[in-house]
Amino acid sequence: MMREAIGLAREAATAGEVPIGCVVELDGKVIGRGANRTLRDNDPTAHAEILALRQAGAAFGDFRLEGARLAVTVEPCLMCVGAILIARVAEVHFGIPEPKFGAVDSRFVLREHPRLRQTRFLGGYFSDEISTMMRDFFEHLRGSEGAGAL
């Protein structure tokens, strides 16, 4: 699942989006995929997790995805954690922490909140590869912004 999420993140980066990808699996079958589209859609809610959950709900025929597993390249934000909880996802596997908006362990430490205990959050998957992808993306972005300012 995380390999596929990384592939989706790379597609997002190619489109100029922050490289975050997400996959939702239920009963051993992938039922939702998403890659960040906030710029393309001019939509602050178009995060990879939200898009993958929307697709999964449509495929499953219910927004309640009890027993589902979700893999995302970067620690989910507050909005995405809320959607994950409402969808009743059983497990979330994420690659790297998100120091600015992460809502599991980083900026907002919700892991210990009683409501979050119904969902297992596990991090650290492919962290070197994902960290490199994120660093390269933002270095390229900063370089492009600097070049345009001259």
Secondary structure, DSSP 8 states (H G I E B T S, - for coil): -HHHHHHHHHHHHHTTS---EEEEEETTEEEEEEE--HHHHT-TT--HHHHHHHHHHHHHTSS--TT-EEEEEE---HHHHHHHHHHT-SEEEEEE--TTT-TTTTSS--TTSGGGGGSEEEE-TTHHHHHHHHHHHHHHHHHHHHHHH-
